[in-house]
């Protein structure tokens, strides 16, 4: 029986980037998730951990299908790789 691969866990960078792409403010995302703006801010800067429950709320708040979310995560990974590239084709 094939093993289902675990979905990628959202990173702070993913949350901030996807939120920005979707045109949501931190306050709008916080309201949609039922959490404080301070928690969203702390998650996005990496101070607070994104719990499984809050991650589910964030994904729901983004309003994306699983396919759309997976494509967005691929894009955020590519953006991060580009930003980490030091110009010689090797990541730092």
C-alpha positions as CSV (number, residue, x, y, z in Angstrom):
1,X,0.0,0.0,0.0
2,X,1.5,3.4,-1.0
3,X,2.4,5.7,1.8
4,X,0.8,9.2,1.7
5,X,3.4,11.9,1.9
6,X,2.8,14.4,4.6
7,X,1.8,17.8,3.4
8,X,4.4,20.4,3.7
9,X,4.2,22.4,6.9
10,X,3.8,26.1,6.4
11,X,6.8,28.1,7.3
12,X,6.8,31.7,8.6
13,X,8.0,32.8,5.1
14,X,5.1,30.9,3.4
15,X,2.5,32.6,5.6
16,X,3.9,36.0,5.0
17,X,4.4,35.6,1.3
18,X,1.1,33.9,0.6
19,X,-0.7,36.5,2.7
20,X,1.0,39.3,0.8
21,X,0.3,37.7,-2.6
22,X,-3.4,37.4,-1.7
23,X,-3.5,41.0,-0.6
24,X,-4.4,40.3,3.0
25,X,-3.3,42.4,5.9
26,X,-2.1,40.8,9.1
27,X,-5.3,42.1,10.7
28,X,-7.5,40.6,8.0
29,X,-5.7,37.2,8.3
30,X,-5.9,37.3,12.1
31,X,-9.7,38.0,12.0
32,X,-10.2,35.2,9.5
33,X,-8.2,32.8,11.7
34,X,-9.8,34.0,15.0
35,X,-6.4,34.9,16.5
36,X,-4.7,38.1,17.4
37,X,-2.8,40.2,15.0
38,X,0.1,39.9,17.4
39,X,0.2,36.1,16.9
40,X,0.2,36.5,13.1
41,X,3.1,39.0,13.5
42,X,5.0,36.7,15.8
43,X,4.5,33.7,13.4
44,X,5.6,35.7,10.4
45,X,8.9,36.8,12.0
46,X,9.5,33.3,13.4
47,X,9.1,34.1,17.1
48,X,6.0,32.0,17.6
49,X,5.5,28.5,16.3
50,X,2.7,27.8,13.9
51,X,0.7,25.1,15.7
52,X,-1.2,22.5,13.7
53,X,-4.6,24.1,14.7
54,X,-3.5,27.6,13.7
55,X,-1.9,26.3,10.5
56,X,-5.3,24.7,9.5
57,X,-7.0,28.0,10.3
58,X,-4.5,29.9,8.2
59,X,-4.9,27.6,5.3
60,X,-8.7,27.9,5.5
61,X,-8.4,31.7,5.8
62,X,-6.3,31.8,2.5
63,X,-9.4,30.3,0.8
64,X,-7.3,28.2,-1.6
65,X,-7.9,24.8,-2.9
66,X,-5.3,22.1,-2.0
67,X,-3.9,22.3,-5.6
68,X,-3.7,26.1,-5.4
69,X,-2.0,25.9,-2.0
70,X,0.5,23.4,-3.2
71,X,1.4,25.6,-6.2
72,X,1.8,28.6,-4.0
73,X,4.1,26.6,-1.7
74,X,6.2,25.6,-4.7
75,X,6.4,29.2,-5.7
76,X,7.5,30.4,-2.2
77,X,10.1,27.7,-2.2
78,X,11.4,28.9,-5.6
79,X,11.4,32.5,-4.4
80,X,13.4,31.6,-1.3
81,X,15.9,29.6,-3.3
82,X,16.4,32.6,-5.6
83,X,16.9,34.9,-2.6
84,X,19.4,32.4,-1.1
85,X,21.4,32.1,-4.4
86,X,24.7,34.0,-4.0
87,X,25.0,34.5,-7.7
88,X,27.3,31.6,-8.6
89,X,24.6,29.0,-8.8
90,X,25.2,27.7,-5.3
91,X,23.0,28.4,-2.3
92,X,24.6,29.9,0.8
